[in-house]
Amino acid sequence: MIPARLFTTSTAVCALFFTACSDSKRAEFVSIGTAPPGGAFFVVGGALSEVLNAHAEGNNWQVTAESTMGSQENISRLAKDELDLAMSNAAITYFAVRGGGDWKEKQPVQAVMTLAPNIAMFITTKSTGITTLAGLKGKRVVIGPAGAGFESFVMPILAAHGIAASDVTPLNATQAGAVDMLADGSASAVFLGGAVPTASISQAAASMDIVLIPYDEDAKKTLIRDYDFFHPASIPGGTYRGVDQDYHGLNVGSMHLITGAGQDEDMVYRFTKTIYENREEVVAKHPAGKAINPANVIRHTGTDFHPGAIRYYREIGIWKEDEAAR
């Protein structure tokens, strides 16, 4: 794999400015796949791009954040060398590198750093009377946007609670669309989440009496045991209107930065080093930057880390030689 697409100053310009051009290096054009505007991937990917460009001196790169359809497209395009870095949900990457789920073959991608958790859950309204996940049987349920890959974490959650895919009528909608469907009664429950607070859940809570449906504790333990991308996560009471008690749920797949397995080791080392050493600049652009810390950035989510990233983490003394931090 070629590490990054290259471009040079035109021959005509070099003819006019031969001395300057003879000493110049070819700039490396680097692309970061994000997601459609409106979500955290688009903003965080843009923030990473800006930080990399702000520290291009000595690296000689030009970085562009590219809007895509999200994790599935990003993984496919990394495998084809059409992107250099990309945002992804760890659950979707987990199945992609194993050739599981909807993936027909193993995708050659690796992790660079683990970012913010995706705390998500099924939400309903008090008027439905649904208080457990078992209550979803026979109901119309929004499981996420079409083609976004939410099935990677939603279906294991349902299965762990004894709910077959055929037990619910699955609906597809964006998070904003899901809130509308919950409001007009066309869906009995919707699956929402992301960084906390999540805008769509705040929107739902502002106009409805919502219920964050709890996970069964035994099912939650099973999911955490069986899948590396599931981790316990809580939402403090008072985060959403009408939800006064702490909600003890799940990180259903952290946002993480990934790259192609064949990407140049030195390039990935420099990407990792630049982002990590300037993480406060990422925080200034989006709160997800707070996840770029020694305890979280090497968190294991089921996808191998790229050797270039491991090299940097070893250099600063945070890499666990047996495995990434859990």
Secondary structure as GFF3:
##gff-version 3
##sequence-region A 1 326
A	DSSP	beta_strand	5	7	.	.	.	ID=ss1
A	DSSP	alpha_helix	11	16	.	.	.	ID=ss2
A	DSSP	alpha_helix	18	23	.	.	.	ID=ss3
A	DSSP	beta_strand	27	33	.	.	.	ID=ss4
A	DSSP	alpha_helix	40	54	.	.	.	ID=ss5
A	DSSP	beta_strand	61	66	.	.	.	ID=ss6
A	DSSP	alpha_helix	71	79	.	.	.	ID=ss7
A	DSSP	beta_strand	85	89	.	.	.	ID=ss8
A	DSSP	alpha_helix	90	98	.	.	.	ID=ss9
A	DSSP	beta_strand	109	114	.	.	.	ID=ss10
A	DSSP	beta_strand	119	125	.	.	.	ID=ss11
A	DSSP	three_ten_helix	126	128	.	.	.	ID=ss12
A	DSSP	three_ten_helix	133	136	.	.	.	ID=ss13
A	DSSP	beta_strand	140	144	.	.	.	ID=ss14
A	DSSP	alpha_helix	151	160	.	.	.	ID=ss15
A	DSSP	three_ten_helix	165	167	.	.	.	ID=ss16
A	DSSP	beta_strand	169	172	.	.	.	ID=ss17
A	DSSP	alpha_helix	175	184	.	.	.	ID=ss18
A	DSSP	beta_strand	189	194	.	.	.	ID=ss19
A	DSSP	alpha_helix	199	207	.	.	.	ID=ss20
A	DSSP	beta_strand	210	212	.	.	.	ID=ss21
A	DSSP	alpha_helix	217	226	.	.	.	ID=ss22
A	DSSP	beta_strand	231	235	.	.	.	ID=ss23
A	DSSP	beta_strand	247	251	.	.	.	ID=ss24
A	DSSP	beta_strand	255	260	.	.	.	ID=ss25
A	DSSP	alpha_helix	265	277	.	.	.	ID=ss26
A	DSSP	alpha_helix	279	285	.	.	.	ID=ss27
A	DSSP	three_ten_helix	287	291	.	.	.	ID=ss28
A	DSSP	alpha_helix	307	315	.	.	.	ID=ss29
###
